[in-house]
Amino acid sequence: MNPDMAFLLAAVAAFVAVGGVGWVAVGSMGDAQSKKRITRAVGDGQLVRGKRQTAALDQAAQRKRQVQESLKDMEQRQRDQRKKSLTIKARIRQAGMSFSPSVFWMISAGAALTGALIAFITGQNLLVLAAITLISGFGLPRWWLGFLCGRRQKKFTAEFANSLDVITRGVKSGLPLNECLKILATESPEPVRTEFEKLVEGIAVGVTLADGLDRMCERMPLPEVNFFRTVLVIQQKTGGNLAETLGNLATVLRSRKMMREKISALSSEAKSSAFIIGSLPPGVLGIVYATTPSYMGQMFQHPTGQLMLLGGAFWMFLGIMVMRGMINFKI
C-alpha cells in the first residue's frame, strides 16, 4: 500500500475516533444538563404546588378558626341571654303588643281587684281571698301574655321556612341580601313581615346585620331564628354559597316541623288522657254543687272545707304540671 494512502487512512481513523469520543462526551454532558434542568423544573413545580397546597390549607384553617370564633361568641351571647330574666317589657315585645309595662300593671291591678271583689261577695275567708287576689293579679295576666307569645311564635315558625326559600331564590337570581330582606318585609304574612320590617328599618338607619339579627332573636327567641342568624353572620365573615346554605337550612327547619307534628300526633292519646283526668275533679265538683248545693256548700263556707279545696287545687296543679312535662317534647 502506498505510504501516503496509509497515512491518510490512519488520519481519517484518528479523526473519526476523536469525533466519536467527543460526541459521546458532549452527549453525556448534555444528558447531565438536561437531567439537571428537568430535575430543577420538577422541583420548582413541586415547590409551587406545595406552596399552593399550603396556602389552601392555611385559608381553610383560617376560615375554620373564624367559624369557631363566631360560634363561640354566639354561644356566649346565648348564655348571657339565658341568665337574664325576661322583663315584662321584653315579654310584651315578644307577644307583638305595643302597650307599655305600666299599662300591663294597671291591667293586673284591675284583675286583682276584680278577683278580690268576687271572693268578698261570695263570703270567702281571708286566706281564700288572698289566694284569689294573687292568682287574679299575677297569674292570669302573665298566663295571658305567655299564651300570646306562644301563639305568635307558632305562626312565625310555620312561615319561616317559606321565607328562607324566598331569600334563596332571590340570591340565586342575583339580588343582594338586603333586597331579599326588603321583599320579606313587604310580602310575607304576619308575624314574619313585622320582624323583617324591623330588621330592614334597623339596617337602613345604620344598625349592622349582626346587631339587627340579635334584636330579632330577642323579639323572637326561637332556635330557627338563631340558626338563621348563625348562617348569615358566618357567611358574612367567611364567605361561601349563601343560597345553598339557606336552602339546606330551610330543609332542616321543615324536617324539624315534621318531627314536631309527628311527636304531637304520637302524644295525642296521652294528652287526651291527661285532659280527662284533670277535668274529672272540678267537673264532679260542679255537678254535685249544681244538683245539691246544700251538700257541697259546706266546702265553700267552712274553713276546713276551704283549706281542703286549696289543698286539692294545689295537688291538681302539681299533677297537671307533671303530666305536661311527661308528654311535652322540645326539639
Phi, psi and omega in degrees: 000144179296134180302325180293320179294319180295320179295320180295318179295320179296321179294318179297317179297318178296320179296316180296320181295314179297318178297320179295316178298318179295321180295319178296318181294315180295320179297318179294321177295318179297319178297320179296317178294322178296317178298320178297315179297318179297316179297319179296318180295317179296318179297319178295319178297316177297322179295317179296315179297321178297320178295319179296316179297320178296318178296319179296318178295320178296319179295317178296319179294321178295319178295321178297319178297320179297318179297316180297318179295320178296317179295320178297318179298318180292322177296319178295321178294321178294321177298318179296322179292323178293326181291330180284132176281137181292130177276167177297324179297319178293321178294320177297320179293322177293329178283353180081015180268161183242001181281164184273163176300330179297324177294321178297317179293328175294319177296319179297318179296320177296320178295320179296316178296322179296315178297319179295322180294319179296317179296322180290321181292323180282359175078033180280155178282178187296323181295313178294320179298318179295320180295316179295322179296316179295317180295318181290324185274327184246326184280307185296314179297320178292322176297318178298318179294319177295324177297317178296320178297314181296319179295319179293320179293324176296318177297319179296315181297324181294332184253354188290322179297321177295325177295321177295325176296323177297316178296319180298313180294323179295317179294320178296327179279356176106002179283144174291163184297321182297323178293322177296321177295324178294324177298317178295327181289345182244334188249345185281154174286164177287148001267009180296321182299315181296318182294316179286332175295317176295323178296315180294320178296321177295318178295324181294331181264009174109001178286135179291161181297320180296316179294320178297321177291326175299317179293325177295321177294327177291321179284330182228079186284077181238148176300327180297317179292323178295320176299316180298316178297318180299316181297313183291320181293316180293319179294326179292328182272322187249346183083184180129179181277100184292321182298315180295319181296315179292326175297317176296321179296320178298321177297318179296318181294321177293323177295321176297320179295316178298319178295320179296318179293323178295318178297320179297320179292320181290330182264007182294324179295317178295324178294320179295319178297317179296322179294318181294314180296321181288332182271349182296309182300309178294329178294314178296320178299316179294321180294315180295320180292326180287325181278315181229084182298326181292329181288319182268348183295333179296330179295331181265339184261321182280140179302321179296318177296322178295319176296323177295321177295318178296318177297317178296320178296322179296312181291328175296317178297317179297318178295322178295319179295322177295314178295324178296320178293332181283332186251357177262128179234129178252133178237000000 
